[in-house]
Amino acid sequence: MSASLGGLIKDYRVQKNLSQLEIAFALGWKEPSRLSRIEQGRVSNPPRELIDRIIEVMDLKEEEKNHLLLIGNYLPTQEEIEKIRKEVNPIINNWPYPAYVLDFSWRFLAWNERTSWVYEITEKAKPQIIKNMNRTIEMVFNPQFIQNRLLDGKELEKWHESLLQKLILFKFNQQARTKELWYRDFISQMMDNELFTHLWPKARLSKEIAELDKYERKSIVNIRNTKSRLEFHIFKVPLLLDPRFEIDFHVPTNQNTHAQFKNSKHGKNLPP
């Protein structure tokens, strides 16, 4: 499959034995030159409304449509986000540890109660987080985030190193999207954050960072006992039918972290 929007449109069109002329006529165009330019990448990405019409004309399957939208860097609509929330809520709510949903721009879209318990998301804050759909970069750089507020000394230095790695991974993930309006607006907004402004110029891409794209290890201050730490493996799993979204599943790295959950209100169904 092609790695460009136009190339993928052509791939799907050829697979379905459709000519450029057939699609052009179905779209109400008199001739296929516009579609040809799109397929060749000679024009900027078409507006989402046109892509939706092309998808409909080619009668793409759900998985094909979502892959095309991902390659084209089209942010999920509010309707699509609500649909994903309904589909994944049973999955993340049945996960015994923290689990949350991100889109490819790292917007924080849904999470389970274990996530709220670990990351100190209060009932009062939930509606605003759901409404704003903050990106995780914005959340972890907030001075009030538990790590920024409670760590000091060498632990704080180590946390800043992990934030730098997160920025490098963000740059790696968004390499093809740096000209998108949402990306430019977000980076501009984050420049008001002193720590972000300090670390962003140091975030240089490396081959090794790709390894963090599907897995990371994280240590979080235990808000109920600030001298202890909750240690997790985090596995990042794209949704099969819509890879614009992923679920980040937390798994304890040690018995102590597991015991913290076992002894909490969330530990009823956990093994010993």
Residue pairs with C-beta under 8 A, 6 or more apart in sequence:
1 8
1 11
1 67
2 8
2 10
2 11
2 71
3 71
4 41
4 71
5 38
5 41
5 45
5 68
5 71
5 72
6 38
6 39
6 40
6 41
7 39
7 41
8 67
8 68
8 71
9 35
9 38
9 39
9 54
9 58
9 68
10 39
12 58
12 60
12 64
12 68
13 19
13 20
13 23
13 39
13 58
16 58
16 59
18 58
19 32
20 32
20 35
20 36
20 39
21 31
21 32
23 32
23 35
23 54
23 57
23 58
24 30
24 31
24 32
24 34
24 35
26 57
27 35
27 53
27 54
27 57
29 35
37 43
38 46
45 51
45 72
45 73
45 74
46 54
48 74
48 77
51 68
51 69
51 72
51 74
55 65
55 68
60 68
62 241
62 242
63 240
63 241
63 242
66 241
66 242
66 243
66 244
67 243
69 76
69 244
70 104
70 243
70 244
73 104
73 176
73 177
73 180
75 103
75 105
75 182
76 84
76 103
76 244
76 245
80 242
81 103
81 109
81 133
84 101
84 109
84 110
84 239
84 242
84 245
85 101
85 109
85 110
88 101
88 110
88 239
88 245
88 247
89 110
91 99
91 247
92 99
92 100
92 101
92 110
92 111
92 112
92 247
93 112
93 113
95 112
95 114
95 249
96 114
96 261
96 266
96 267
96 269
96 270
97 114
97 232
97 249
97 250
97 251
97 252
97 261
98 111
98 112
98 114
98 115
98 117
98 118
98 119
98 232
98 250
99 111
99 112
99 114
99 115
99 247
99 248
99 249
99 250
100 108
100 109
100 110
100 111
100 112
100 115
100 247
100 248
101 108
101 109
101 110
101 111
101 245
101 246
101 247
101 248
102 108
102 109
102 136
102 245
102 246
102 248
103 109
103 244
103 245
104 173
104 243
104 244
104 245
104 246
105 135
105 174
105 177
105 182
105 183
105 186
106 135
106 136
106 137
106 170
106 173
107 133
107 134
107 135
108 129
108 133
108 134
108 135
108 136
108 139
109 133
109 245
111 121
113 266
114 250
114 261
114 266
115 121
115 250
116 122
116 126
117 264
117 266
118 220
118 223
118 230
118 250
119 146
119 220
120 146
120 223
121 129
135 186
137 166
137 167
137 170
137 186
137 190
137 196
138 186
138 189
138 190
139 145
140 147
140 148
140 163
140 166
141 148
141 163
141 190
141 193
141 195
141 196
142 148
142 193
143 149
143 195
146 220
146 221
146 223
147 159
147 220
147 221
148 159
148 195
150 221
150 226
151 159
151 221
160 195
160 199
162 218
163 195
163 199
164 199
164 202
164 203
165 209
165 212
167 196
167 199
167 200
167 202
167 203
168 203
168 204
168 205
168 206
168 209
169 209
169 212
169 213
170 203
171 203
171 205
172 205
172 209
172 210
172 213
173 213
174 183
175 205
177 183
178 184
187 200
190 196
190 197
190 200
191 197
191 200
213 236
214 235
214 236
214 237
215 233
215 234
215 235
215 236
216 234
216 236
217 231
217 232
217 233
217 234
217 253
218 231
218 232
218 234
218 250
219 229
219 230
219 231
219 232
220 229
220 230
220 231
220 232
221 229
221 230
222 228
222 229
222 230
222 260
228 256
228 260
230 252
230 257
230 260
231 252
231 253
231 254
231 256
231 257
232 250
232 251
232 252
232 253
232 257
233 250
233 251
233 252
233 253
234 248
234 249
234 250
234 251
235 248
235 249
235 251
236 246
236 247
236 248
237 246
237 247
237 248
237 249
238 245
238 246
239 245
239 246
239 247
252 258
252 261
258 270
261 267
261 270
262 270
262 272
